[in-house]
Amino acid sequence: MKTIPILALTAHAMERERLRAFEAGCDDYMVKPVDLLALLAQAEKLLQLYTSQAI
């Protein structure tokens, strides 16, 4: 079991690249350039999910 979430940040917007990220174990995927507020919101969402599962 993973102890931290993994958020993939990439310049590859192709669907196959997104699928490869998830197959590799990433929890979410964002395409660069990434808006800072969107990145922070997604990181918070993933951290909340992982924190609630750990309890």
mmCIF file of the N, C-alpha and C atoms, coordinates in Angstrom:
data_MODEL
# 
_entry.id   MODEL 
# 
loop_
_atom_site.group_PDB 
_atom_site.id 
_atom_site.type_symbol 
_atom_site.label_atom_id 
_atom_site.label_alt_id 
_atom_site.label_comp_id 
_atom_site.label_asym_id 
_atom_site.label_entity_id 
_atom_site.label_seq_id 
_atom_site.pdbx_PDB_ins_code 
_atom_site.Cartn_x 
_atom_site.Cartn_y 
_atom_site.Cartn_z 
_atom_site.occupancy 
_atom_site.B_iso_or_equiv 
_atom_site.pdbx_formal_charge 
_atom_site.auth_seq_id 
_atom_site.auth_comp_id 
_atom_site.auth_asym_id 
_atom_site.auth_atom_id 
_atom_site.pdbx_PDB_model_num 
ATOM 1   N N  . MET A 1 1  ? 0.831  -1.189 0.000   1.00 0.00 ? 1  MET A N  1 
ATOM 2   C CA . MET A 1 1  ? 0.000  0.000  0.000   1.00 0.00 ? 1  MET A CA 1 
ATOM 3   C C  . MET A 1 1  ? 0.877  1.254  0.000   1.00 0.00 ? 1  MET A C  1 
ATOM 4   N N  . LYS A 1 2  ? 0.520  2.212  -0.869  1.00 0.00 ? 2  LYS A N  1 
ATOM 5   C CA . LYS A 1 2  ? 1.257  3.471  -0.925  1.00 0.00 ? 2  LYS A CA 1 
ATOM 6   C C  . LYS A 1 2  ? 0.923  4.315  0.293   1.00 0.00 ? 2  LYS A C  1 
ATOM 7   N N  . THR A 1 3  ? 1.881  5.105  0.730   1.00 0.00 ? 3  THR A N  1 
ATOM 8   C CA . THR A 1 3  ? 1.652  5.970  1.883   1.00 0.00 ? 3  THR A CA 1 
ATOM 9   C C  . THR A 1 3  ? 1.467  7.429  1.486   1.00 0.00 ? 3  THR A C  1 
ATOM 10  N N  . ILE A 1 4  ? 1.784  7.766  0.235   1.00 0.00 ? 4  ILE A N  1 
ATOM 11  C CA . ILE A 1 4  ? 1.575  9.132  -0.243  1.00 0.00 ? 4  ILE A CA 1 
ATOM 12  C C  . ILE A 1 4  ? 0.957  9.075  -1.628  1.00 0.00 ? 4  ILE A C  1 
ATOM 13  N N  . PRO A 1 5  ? 0.149  10.071 -1.999  1.00 0.00 ? 5  PRO A N  1 
ATOM 14  C CA . PRO A 1 5  ? -0.428 10.098 -3.335  1.00 0.00 ? 5  PRO A CA 1 
ATOM 15  C C  . PRO A 1 5  ? 0.607  10.530 -4.371  1.00 0.00 ? 5  PRO A C  1 
ATOM 16  N N  . ILE A 1 6  ? 0.410  10.087 -5.588  1.00 0.00 ? 6  ILE A N  1 
ATOM 17  C CA . ILE A 1 6  ? 1.303  10.451 -6.682  1.00 0.00 ? 6  ILE A CA 1 
ATOM 18  C C  . ILE A 1 6  ? 0.489  11.185 -7.741  1.00 0.00 ? 6  ILE A C  1 
ATOM 19  N N  . LEU A 1 7  ? 0.900  12.407 -8.048  1.00 0.00 ? 7  LEU A N  1 
ATOM 20  C CA . LEU A 1 7  ? 0.252  13.240 -9.049  1.00 0.00 ? 7  LEU A CA 1 
ATOM 21  C C  . LEU A 1 7  ? 1.230  13.433 -10.201 1.00 0.00 ? 7  LEU A C  1 
ATOM 22  N N  . ALA A 1 8  ? 0.872  12.907 -11.360 1.00 0.00 ? 8  ALA A N  1 
ATOM 23  C CA . ALA A 1 8  ? 1.738  13.026 -12.534 1.00 0.00 ? 8  ALA A CA 1 
ATOM 24  C C  . ALA A 1 8  ? 1.556  14.400 -13.172 1.00 0.00 ? 8  ALA A C  1 
ATOM 25  N N  . LEU A 1 9  ? 2.668  15.070 -13.446 1.00 0.00 ? 9  LEU A N  1 
ATOM 26  C CA . LEU A 1 9  ? 2.658  16.337 -14.176 1.00 0.00 ? 9  LEU A CA 1 
ATOM 27  C C  . LEU A 1 9  ? 3.448  16.123 -15.453 1.00 0.00 ? 9  LEU A C  1 
ATOM 28  N N  . THR A 1 10 ? 2.816  16.332 -16.593 1.00 0.00 ? 10 THR A N  1 
ATOM 29  C CA . THR A 1 10 ? 3.476  16.045 -17.850 1.00 0.00 ? 10 THR A CA 1 
ATOM 30  C C  . THR A 1 10 ? 3.050  17.012 -18.940 1.00 0.00 ? 10 THR A C  1 
ATOM 31  N N  . ALA A 1 11 ? 3.841  17.103 -19.979 1.00 0.00 ? 11 ALA A N  1 
ATOM 32  C CA . ALA A 1 11 ? 3.494  17.904 -21.142 1.00 0.00 ? 11 ALA A CA 1 
ATOM 33  C C  . ALA A 1 11 ? 2.745  17.054 -22.175 1.00 0.00 ? 11 ALA A C  1 
ATOM 34  N N  . HIS A 1 12 ? 2.629  15.760 -21.921 1.00 0.00 ? 12 HIS A N  1 
ATOM 35  C CA . HIS A 1 12 ? 1.966  14.858 -22.865 1.00 0.00 ? 12 HIS A CA 1 
ATOM 36  C C  . HIS A 1 12 ? 0.471  14.818 -22.591 1.00 0.00 ? 12 HIS A C  1 
ATOM 37  N N  . ALA A 1 13 ? -0.318 15.338 -23.533 1.00 0.00 ? 13 ALA A N  1 
ATOM 38  C CA . ALA A 1 13 ? -1.768 15.417 -23.353 1.00 0.00 ? 13 ALA A CA 1 
ATOM 39  C C  . ALA A 1 13 ? -2.501 14.254 -24.011 1.00 0.00 ? 13 ALA A C  1 
ATOM 40  N N  . MET A 1 14 ? -1.775 13.324 -24.583 1.00 0.00 ? 14 MET A N  1 
ATOM 41  C CA . MET A 1 14 ? -2.407 12.191 -25.264 1.00 0.00 ? 14 MET A CA 1 
ATOM 42  C C  . MET A 1 14 ? -3.043 11.233 -24.257 1.00 0.00 ? 14 MET A C  1 
ATOM 43  N N  . GLU A 1 15 ? -4.178 10.674 -24.619 1.00 0.00 ? 15 GLU A N  1 
ATOM 44  C CA . GLU A 1 15 ? -4.898 9.753  -23.740 1.00 0.00 ? 15 GLU A CA 1 
ATOM 45  C C  . GLU A 1 15 ? -4.036 8.558  -23.345 1.00 0.00 ? 15 GLU A C  1 
ATOM 46  N N  . ARG A 1 16 ? -3.243 8.048  -24.260 1.00 0.00 ? 16 ARG A N  1 
ATOM 47  C CA . ARG A 1 16 ? -2.419 6.875  -23.932 1.00 0.00 ? 16 ARG A CA 1 
ATOM 48  C C  . ARG A 1 16 ? -1.389 7.197  -22.856 1.00 0.00 ? 16 ARG A C  1 
ATOM 49  N N  . GLU A 1 17 ? -0.898 8.439  -22.831 1.00 0.00 ? 17 GLU A N  1 
ATOM 50  C CA . GLU A 1 17 ? 0.051  8.836  -21.795 1.00 0.00 ? 17 GLU A CA 1 
ATOM 51  C C  . GLU A 1 17 ? -0.631 8.917  -20.429 1.00 0.00 ? 17 GLU A C  1 
ATOM 52  N N  . ARG A 1 18 ? -1.864 9.390  -20.411 1.00 0.00 ? 18 ARG A N  1 
ATOM 53  C CA . ARG A 1 18 ? -2.634 9.433  -19.168 1.00 0.00 ? 18 ARG A CA 1 
ATOM 54  C C  . ARG A 1 18 ? -2.841 8.018  -18.638 1.00 0.00 ? 18 ARG A C  1 
ATOM 55  N N  . LEU A 1 19 ? -3.201 7.112  -19.525 1.00 0.00 ? 19 LEU A N  1 
ATOM 56  C CA . LEU A 1 19 ? -3.406 5.718  -19.120 1.00 0.00 ? 19 LEU A CA 1 
ATOM 57  C C  . LEU A 1 19 ? -2.113 5.093  -18.607 1.00 0.00 ? 19 LEU A C  1 
ATOM 58  N N  . ARG A 1 20 ? -1.004 5.405  -19.252 1.00 0.00 ? 20 ARG A N  1 
ATOM 59  C CA . ARG A 1 20 ? 0.289  4.876  -18.798 1.00 0.00 ? 20 ARG A CA 1 
ATOM 60  C C  . ARG A 1 20 ? 0.629  5.373  -17.401 1.00 0.00 ? 20 ARG A C  1 
ATOM 61  N N  . ALA A 1 21 ? 0.297  6.617  -17.104 1.00 0.00 ? 21 ALA A N  1 
ATOM 62  C CA . ALA A 1 21 ? 0.565  7.167  -15.770 1.00 0.00 ? 21 ALA A CA 1 
ATOM 63  C C  . ALA A 1 21 ? -0.231 6.402  -14.722 1.00 0.00 ? 21 ALA A C  1 
ATOM 64  N N  . PHE A 1 22 ? -1.502 6.143  -14.994 1.00 0.00 ? 22 PHE A N  1 
ATOM 65  C CA . PHE A 1 22 ? -2.327 5.400  -14.040 1.00 0.00 ? 22 PHE A CA 1 
ATOM 66  C C  . PHE A 1 22 ? -1.853 3.954  -13.904 1.00 0.00 ? 22 PHE A C  1 
ATOM 67  N N  . GLU A 1 23 ? -1.443 3.349  -15.008 1.00 0.00 ? 23 GLU A N  1 
ATOM 68  C CA . GLU A 1 23 ? -0.917 1.980  -14.951 1.00 0.00 ? 23 GLU A CA 1 
ATOM 69  C C  . GLU A 1 23 ? 0.366  1.910  -14.126 1.00 0.00 ? 23 GLU A C  1 
ATOM 70  N N  . ALA A 1 24 ? 1.117  3.006  -14.122 1.00 0.00 ? 24 ALA A N  1 
ATOM 71  C CA . ALA A 1 24 ? 2.368  3.055  -13.365 1.00 0.00 ? 24 ALA A CA 1 
ATOM 72  C C  . ALA A 1 24 ? 2.136  3.331  -11.879 1.00 0.00 ? 24 ALA A C  1 
ATOM 73  N N  . GLY A 1 25 ? 0.878  3.598  -11.498 1.00 0.00 ? 25 GLY A N  1 
ATOM 74  C CA . GLY A 1 25 ? 0.570  3.789  -10.091 1.00 0.00 ? 25 GLY A CA 1 
ATOM 75  C C  . GLY A 1 25 ? 0.234  5.206  -9.673  1.00 0.00 ? 25 GLY A C  1 
ATOM 76  N N  . CYS A 1 26 ? 0.140  6.110  -10.628 1.00 0.00 ? 26 CYS A N  1 
ATOM 77  C CA . CYS A 1 26 ? -0.223 7.486  -10.280 1.00 0.00 ? 26 CYS A CA 1 
ATOM 78  C C  . CYS A 1 26 ? -1.688 7.551  -9.863  1.00 0.00 ? 26 CYS A C  1 
ATOM 79  N N  . ASP A 1 27 ? -1.984 8.487  -8.971  1.00 0.00 ? 27 ASP A N  1 
ATOM 80  C CA . ASP A 1 27 ? -3.348 8.668  -8.499  1.00 0.00 ? 27 ASP A CA 1 
ATOM 81  C C  . ASP A 1 27 ? -4.118 9.698  -9.321  1.00 0.00 ? 27 ASP A C  1 
ATOM 82  N N  . ASP A 1 28 ? -3.400 10.593 -9.949  1.00 0.00 ? 28 ASP A N  1 
ATOM 83  C CA . ASP A 1 28 ? -4.035 11.582 -10.810 1.00 0.00 ? 28 ASP A CA 1 
ATOM 84  C C  . ASP A 1 28 ? -3.010 12.083 -11.809 1.00 0.00 ? 28 ASP A C  1 
ATOM 85  N N  . TYR A 1 29 ? -3.476 12.870 -12.758 1.00 0.00 ? 29 TYR A N  1 
ATOM 86  C CA . TYR A 1 29 ? -2.683 13.259 -13.914 1.00 0.00 ? 29 TYR A CA 1 
ATOM 87  C C  . TYR A 1 29 ? -3.055 14.688 -14.293 1.00 0.00 ? 29 TYR A C  1 
ATOM 88  N N  . MET A 1 30 ? -2.074 15.548 -14.460 1.00 0.00 ? 30 MET A N  1 
ATOM 89  C CA . MET A 1 30 ? -2.306 16.917 -14.916 1.00 0.00 ? 30 MET A CA 1 
ATOM 90  C C  . MET A 1 30 ? -1.328 17.230 -16.049 1.00 0.00 ? 30 MET A C  1 
ATOM 91  N N  . VAL A 1 31 ? -1.832 18.000 -17.032 1.00 0.00 ? 31 VAL A N  1 
ATOM 92  C CA . VAL A 1 31 ? -1.028 18.364 -18.190 1.00 0.00 ? 31 VAL A CA 1 
ATOM 93  C C  . VAL A 1 31 ? -0.485 19.777 -18.008 1.00 0.00 ? 31 VAL A C  1 
ATOM 94  N N  . LYS A 1 32 ? 0.818  19.924 -18.270 1.00 0.00 ? 32 LYS A N  1 
ATOM 95  C CA . LYS A 1 32 ? 1.463  21.237 -18.181 1.00 0.00 ? 32 LYS A CA 1 
ATOM 96  C C  . LYS A 1 32 ? 1.136  22.051 -19.431 1.00 0.00 ? 32 LYS A C  1 
ATOM 97  N N  . PRO A 1 33 ? 1.103  23.349 -19.343 1.00 0.00 ? 33 PRO A N  1 
ATOM 98  C CA . PRO A 1 33 ? 1.357  24.134 -18.143 1.00 0.00 ? 33 PRO A CA 1 
ATOM 99  C C  . PRO A 1 33 ? 0.179  24.021 -17.177 1.00 0.00 ? 33 PRO A C  1 
ATOM 100 N N  . VAL A 1 34 ? 0.504  23.919 -15.909 1.00 0.00 ? 34 VAL A N  1 
ATOM 101 C CA . VAL A 1 34 ? -0.493 23.727 -14.871 1.00 0.00 ? 34 VAL A CA 1 
ATOM 102 C C  . VAL A 1 34 ? -0.734 25.049 -14.149 1.00 0.00 ? 34 VAL A C  1 
ATOM 103 N N  . ASP A 1 35 ? -1.992 25.379 -13.983 1.00 0.00 ? 35 ASP A N  1 
ATOM 104 C CA . ASP A 1 35 ? -2.371 26.541 -13.191 1.00 0.00 ? 35 ASP A CA 1 
ATOM 105 C C  . ASP A 1 35 ? -2.047 26.236 -11.731 1.00 0.00 ? 35 ASP A C  1 
ATOM 106 N N  . LEU A 1 36 ? -1.370 27.131 -11.058 1.00 0.00 ? 36 LEU A N  1 
ATOM 107 C CA . LEU A 1 36 ? -0.932 26.901 -9.679  1.00 0.00 ? 36 LEU A CA 1 
ATOM 108 C C  . LEU A 1 36 ? -2.102 26.590 -8.753  1.00 0.00 ? 36 LEU A C  1 
ATOM 109 N N  . LEU A 1 37 ? -3.191 27.335 -8.867  1.00 0.00 ? 37 LEU A N  1 
ATOM 110 C CA . LEU A 1 37 ? -4.339 27.091 -7.991  1.00 0.00 ? 37 LEU A CA 1 
ATOM 111 C C  . LEU A 1 37 ? -4.965 25.725 -8.270  1.00 0.00 ? 37 LEU A C  1 
ATOM 112 N N  . ALA A 1 38 ? -5.007 25.316 -9.521  1.00 0.00 ? 38 ALA A N  1 
ATOM 113 C CA . ALA A 1 38 ? -5.538 23.993 -9.860  1.00 0.00 ? 38 ALA A CA 1 
ATOM 114 C C  . ALA A 1 38 ? -4.633 22.897 -9.297  1.00 0.00 ? 38 ALA A C  1 
ATOM 115 N N  . LEU A 1 39 ? -3.326 23.095 -9.367  1.00 0.00 ? 39 LEU A N  1 
ATOM 116 C CA . LEU A 1 39 ? -2.374 22.135 -8.818  1.00 0.00 ? 39 LEU A CA 1 
ATOM 117 C C  . LEU A 1 39 ? -2.542 22.014 -7.301  1.00 0.00 ? 39 LEU A C  1 
ATOM 118 N N  . LEU A 1 40 ? -2.638 23.140 -6.623  1.00 0.00 ? 40 LEU A N  1 
ATOM 119 C CA . LEU A 1 40 ? -2.814 23.115 -5.173  1.00 0.00 ? 40 LEU A CA 1 
ATOM 120 C C  . LEU A 1 40 ? -4.141 22.465 -4.786  1.00 0.00 ? 40 LEU A C  1 
ATOM 121 N N  . ALA A 1 41 ? -5.189 22.739 -5.527  1.00 0.00 ? 41 ALA A N  1 
ATOM 122 C CA . ALA A 1 41 ? -6.498 22.139 -5.240  1.00 0.00 ? 41 ALA A CA 1 
ATOM 123 C C  . ALA A 1 41 ? -6.454 20.634 -5.430  1.00 0.00 ? 41 ALA A C  1 
ATOM 124 N N  . GLN A 1 42 ? -5.803 20.184 -6.485  1.00 0.00 ? 42 GLN A N  1 
ATOM 125 C CA . GLN A 1 42 ? -5.707 18.747 -6.740  1.00 0.00 ? 42 GLN A CA 1 
ATOM 126 C C  . GLN A 1 42 ? -4.844 18.059 -5.680  1.00 0.00 ? 42 GLN A C  1 
ATOM 127 N N  . ALA A 1 43 ? -3.759 18.692 -5.293  1.00 0.00 ? 43 ALA A N  1 
ATOM 128 C CA . ALA A 1 43 ? -2.898 18.136 -4.243  1.00 0.00 ? 43 ALA A CA 1 
ATOM 129 C C  . ALA A 1 43 ? -3.669 18.031 -2.931  1.00 0.00 ? 43 ALA A C  1 
ATOM 130 N N  . GLU A 1 44 ? -4.436 19.054 -2.601  1.00 0.00 ? 44 GLU A N  1 
ATOM 131 C CA . GLU A 1 44 ? -5.236 19.026 -1.373  1.00 0.00 ? 44 GLU A CA 1 
ATOM 132 C C  . GLU A 1 44 ? -6.266 17.901 -1.422  1.00 0.00 ? 44 GLU A C  1 
ATOM 133 N N  . LYS A 1 45 ? -6.912 17.739 -2.563  1.00 0.00 ? 45 LYS A N  1 
ATOM 134 C CA . LYS A 1 45 ? -7.908 16.677 -2.731  1.00 0.00 ? 45 LYS A CA 1 
ATOM 135 C C  . LYS A 1 45 ? -7.279 15.298 -2.513  1.00 0.00 ? 45 LYS A C  1 
ATOM 136 N N  . LEU A 1 46 ? -6.125 15.079 -3.119  1.00 0.00 ? 46 LEU A N  1 
ATOM 137 C CA . LEU A 1 46 ? -5.453 13.781 -2.970  1.00 0.00 ? 46 LEU A CA 1 
ATOM 138 C C  . LEU A 1 46 ? -4.995 13.545 -1.537  1.00 0.00 ? 46 LEU A C  1 
ATOM 139 N N  . LEU A 1 47 ? -4.451 14.584 -0.901  1.00 0.00 ? 47 LEU A N  1 
ATOM 140 C CA . LEU A 1 47 ? -4.004 14.442 0.478   1.00 0.00 ? 47 LEU A CA 1 
ATOM 141 C C  . LEU A 1 47 ? -5.168 14.162 1.428   1.00 0.00 ? 47 LEU A C  1 
ATOM 142 N N  . GLN A 1 48 ? -6.303 14.808 1.199   1.00 0.00 ? 48 GLN A N  1 
ATOM 143 C CA . GLN A 1 48 ? -7.486 14.540 2.015   1.00 0.00 ? 48 GLN A CA 1 
ATOM 144 C C  . GLN A 1 48 ? -7.967 13.107 1.824   1.00 0.00 ? 48 GLN A C  1 
ATOM 145 N N  . LEU A 1 49 ? -7.944 12.633 0.594   1.00 0.00 ? 49 LEU A N  1 
ATOM 146 C CA . LEU A 1 49 ? -8.351 11.259 0.312   1.00 0.00 ? 49 LEU A CA 1 
ATOM 147 C C  . LEU A 1 49 ? -7.455 10.273 1.027   1.00 0.00 ? 49 LEU A C  1 
ATOM 148 N N  . TYR A 1 50 ? -6.148 10.477 0.935   1.00 0.00 ? 50 TYR A N  1 
ATOM 149 C CA . TYR A 1 50 ? -5.204 9.569  1.581   1.00 0.00 ? 50 TYR A CA 1 
ATOM 150 C C  . TYR A 1 50 ? -5.277 9.646  3.104   1.00 0.00 ? 50 TYR A C  1 
ATOM 151 N N  . THR A 1 51 ? -5.499 10.858 3.620   1.00 0.00 ? 51 THR A N  1 
ATOM 152 C CA . THR A 1 51 ? -5.593 11.025 5.066   1.00 0.00 ? 51 THR A CA 1 
ATOM 153 C C  . THR A 1 51 ? -6.839 10.331 5.611   1.00 0.00 ? 51 THR A C  1 
ATOM 154 N N  . SER A 1 52 ? -7.951 10.453 4.912   1.00 0.00 ? 52 SER A N  1 
ATOM 155 C CA . SER A 1 52 ? -9.192 9.829  5.383   1.00 0.00 ? 52 SER A CA 1 
ATOM 156 C C  . SER A 1 52 ? -9.125 8.314  5.284   1.00 0.00 ? 52 SER A C  1 
ATOM 157 N N  . GLN A 1 53 ? -8.365 7.767  4.341   1.00 0.00 ? 53 GLN A N  1 
ATOM 158 C CA . GLN A 1 53 ? -8.217 6.318  4.207   1.00 0.00 ? 53 GLN A CA 1 
ATOM 159 C C  . GLN A 1 53 ? -7.302 5.756  5.280   1.00 0.00 ? 53 GLN A C  1 
ATOM 160 N N  . ALA A 1 54 ? -6.393 6.570  5.781   1.00 0.00 ? 54 ALA A N  1 
ATOM 161 C CA . ALA A 1 54 ? -5.429 6.097  6.777   1.00 0.00 ? 54 ALA A CA 1 
ATOM 162 C C  . ALA A 1 54 ? -6.050 5.977  8.170   1.00 0.00 ? 54 ALA A C  1 
ATOM 163 N N  . ILE A 1 55 ? -7.138 6.679  8.368   1.00 0.00 ? 55 ILE A N  1 
ATOM 164 C CA . ILE A 1 55 ? -7.777 6.675  9.703   1.00 0.00 ? 55 ILE A CA 1 
ATOM 165 C C  . ILE A 1 55 ? -8.652 5.449  9.878   1.00 0.00 ? 55 ILE A C  1 
# 
